[in-house]
Amino acid sequence: MDKIVTGDEGDSREIHETDEKTLEIPSDFIRDAIRDDLAQGRFDRVHTRFPPEPNAYLHIGHAKAVWIDYGIARDFGGKFNLRFDDTNPTKEDQEFVDAIIEDVKWLGADWEDRLLFGSDYFDQMYDWAVELIKKGKSYVCDLSAEELSKTRGTLTSPGIDSPYRNRSVEENLDLFARMKAGEFPDGARTLRAKIDMASPNIVMRDPFMYRIRHTEHHRQGAKWCIYPSYDWAHGLEDSIEGVTHSLCSLEYEIHRPLYDWFLEQLGVYHPRQIEFPRLKLPYTVMSKRKFIELVDGGFVEGYDDPRMPTLAGLRRRGYTAESIARFCRRIGISKADSVIEWHVLEDCVREELNASAQRVMAVMNPIKVVLTNYPEDQVEYVDAINNPEDPSAGTRKVPFSRELYLEQDDFREVPPPKFFRLTPGREVRLRYGYFIKCEEVVKDENGEIVELRCTYDPATRGGDSPDGRKVKATLHWVSAKHAIPVEVRLYDRLFVKEDPDDAEEGQDYLSNLNPESVQVTTAHIEPSVTGAQPGARYQFERQGYFCVDKTSSEGNLVFNRTVSLKDSWAKIAKA
C-alpha cells in the first residue's frame, strides 16, 4: 500500500468552482473511462449518484466519494442523485438520514430535486424477484444463516448446493408470497439467486436476495417484513434512476459480476459499475461499527466530537467544506489503495482559513506585565488588521492599557541560545502596540515569577521606532483589564498508533485510544470576539486556527482548536 506524504497540487482546478465551460476536465481512470463510454456511444449522458446507507454518520472518506460522484457529474454536465440505500431497517434511523442530508449539502453537492430512497422501489424490486423465480433463476431456501455459511465453501473449495435449490417454480412462488405475507419468523427462509455454487467468486455462490425481518422501516413503516439485500437492491436502484456510472469503493469490485448478472437476467437498463480506492487516514478509524462503539461506550462525546473523522466532527472542529473539497482534489483518484497523511488535509485547512479567518490575539498561558511608565487609568485603542490576506476585511480596535498579559513562553529570565523574545534588559515589539523593555522580575515566596515590570517607549506606537532601532521579536498580548476568559479545547490524535487495530493480544483498537486526545484550558482573548456565534472561525495569532463550539453561550465562549499554525513557534524547554 502506498503512503502519500506530500501535498502536491496536481490538477490546478478547484473542485467547487462553477464555471464549467472554462475549465478543462481533469484526467483520471474514471473520467477517462467515461470519456470512452461517451465516445463509443455506450451512454449519451452522465448520471451519477451517492448512495449512503442511513445507518451512521458520514466521515471524511465519504467526502471523497461525494466529490467523485458529484464532481464527475458536474464535469460532464450531467445529473447527480442523493439516494439512500435504506434496505436494512434494523440499523437505520431518521437521525442518520437527516445528518447525511446536512453533510452532503454542507459539502456543496447539489442533487436538485433528486433526493431518493431505495425503499420507495420495494414494490418494483419484489416484482422483479418474482420474475427471476419464474425464470428459474432464484429459489426459496430454508437453510439457517449458520447452515448456509457452512455450504458456501472457501476460496479454494467450491460450495455445496442447498437441498432446496431445485424446488419447483410454483413452490418458490408460493413460499415467497407467504414470506411477504409474514407467515414465517425471522431467519426461517431466504430468497437466493440460483447462479453457481462452484464459482471461484464466492459472491456468486447463490447469494441471498431477501431475508425475513419483522421490523418496521423508518420510511415504509410496517408494510414489509422481507427486505432486499444490498447486492440485489443496488443495481436495481441504479437502473430505475437511469444512472449511467455506478461509482463505488474497491471492496465492491468482487460484487460487480453479481451487479451485472442481476441486470442481465432481468433484461433491464444496465449502468456501468466502476470502483475506486477508499480513503484511509492514519491514527483514526473509519468504521461505522466502531463509531457506534466509541459513542455508545462514552469514549467520545458524540458523532460530532471534534476528534472524530465524521464530517459532523470535522465541521464542529472548524474545518470548512471548501478545504475538504481542496483536499479531495489534491489527493486525486488512483487505482491503488493508499494512506493519506493527516498533514495533507491539515495543509488544505490552513490554506483556506489563512485566507478567510479573522485574526485575534489570545494568550493561553498568561504572565502579567505592568508598564510602570504608562498612565494607570489610561486606555487607548490600537488598530489591528483583521486579515492580512484580505485587505477588504478591514481593521478592528484593540484596547491597550498599563497591565497586559503575555505568553509565559515568551519570557525567559535566563534565555537559552537563539532566544530573541523578552528577557531582562531586552526590548521587544508588541504587535500593533509599542516597544517594551523588561526592567524587573517579580517572584512570589516560592521563587515563581508572578509579574514582569517593564517600560514602554511612547514614540513607538504602532510597533516602529522613529530612530530606526530594531528588535528581533514581535509578541502578541491582551489588555488584562479587557481580556475575556474563554475555554479552549486543544485536540490531538484520537489514537496513539498509526493503525489503531494494531493491538496487543486479547485487546482491540480501544486499547490504543489516546488518553490526551483533548486538553481543556483557559485562554484570555481580546474583546472583539464578544458575541461570536458557534461556527465562527479565527486565527489566534501565533497560536493556530480556532472555531467557536456549539456549546458556547452568551458570556461563556468555548473554542475548539481546528489546526495549529504550519510555522508555529517551537516549544522551548523550560530553563
Secondary structure as GFF3:
##gff-version 3
##sequence-region A 1 575
A	DSSP	beta_strand	2	4	.	.	.	ID=ss1
A	DSSP	three_ten_helix	20	22	.	.	.	ID=ss2
A	DSSP	alpha_helix	29	40	.	.	.	ID=ss3
A	DSSP	beta_strand	47	50	.	.	.	ID=ss4
A	DSSP	alpha_helix	60	75	.	.	.	ID=ss5
A	DSSP	beta_strand	79	84	.	.	.	ID=ss6
A	DSSP	alpha_helix	94	107	.	.	.	ID=ss7
A	DSSP	beta_strand	115	117	.	.	.	ID=ss8
A	DSSP	three_ten_helix	118	121	.	.	.	ID=ss9
A	DSSP	alpha_helix	122	134	.	.	.	ID=ss10
A	DSSP	beta_strand	138	141	.	.	.	ID=ss11
A	DSSP	alpha_helix	145	151	.	.	.	ID=ss12
A	DSSP	alpha_helix	169	181	.	.	.	ID=ss13
A	DSSP	beta_strand	190	193	.	.	.	ID=ss14
A	DSSP	three_ten_helix	202	204	.	.	.	ID=ss15
A	DSSP	beta_strand	208	212	.	.	.	ID=ss16
A	DSSP	beta_strand	226	228	.	.	.	ID=ss17
A	DSSP	alpha_helix	230	241	.	.	.	ID=ss18
A	DSSP	beta_strand	245	249	.	.	.	ID=ss19
A	DSSP	three_ten_helix	250	255	.	.	.	ID=ss20
A	DSSP	alpha_helix	256	266	.	.	.	ID=ss21
A	DSSP	beta_strand	272	276	.	.	.	ID=ss22
A	DSSP	beta_strand	279	280	.	.	.	ID=ss23
A	DSSP	alpha_helix	288	296	.	.	.	ID=ss24
A	DSSP	alpha_helix	311	317	.	.	.	ID=ss25
A	DSSP	alpha_helix	321	331	.	.	.	ID=ss26
A	DSSP	beta_strand	338	340	.	.	.	ID=ss27
A	DSSP	alpha_helix	342	356	.	.	.	ID=ss28
A	DSSP	beta_strand	358	360	.	.	.	ID=ss29
A	DSSP	beta_strand	362	363	.	.	.	ID=ss30
A	DSSP	beta_strand	366	371	.	.	.	ID=ss31
A	DSSP	beta_strand	379	385	.	.	.	ID=ss32
A	DSSP	three_ten_helix	391	393	.	.	.	ID=ss33
A	DSSP	beta_strand	395	401	.	.	.	ID=ss34
A	DSSP	beta_strand	403	407	.	.	.	ID=ss35
A	DSSP	three_ten_helix	408	410	.	.	.	ID=ss36
A	DSSP	beta_strand	427	430	.	.	.	ID=ss37
A	DSSP	beta_strand	435	443	.	.	.	ID=ss38
A	DSSP	beta_strand	449	457	.	.	.	ID=ss39
A	DSSP	three_ten_helix	458	460	.	.	.	ID=ss40
A	DSSP	beta_strand	474	475	.	.	.	ID=ss41
A	DSSP	beta_strand	478	479	.	.	.	ID=ss42
A	DSSP	beta_strand	484	491	.	.	.	ID=ss43
A	DSSP	three_ten_helix	509	512	.	.	.	ID=ss44
A	DSSP	beta_strand	518	525	.	.	.	ID=ss45
A	DSSP	three_ten_helix	527	529	.	.	.	ID=ss46
A	DSSP	beta_strand	537	540	.	.	.	ID=ss47
A	DSSP	beta_strand	544	548	.	.	.	ID=ss48
A	DSSP	beta_strand	558	564	.	.	.	ID=ss49
###
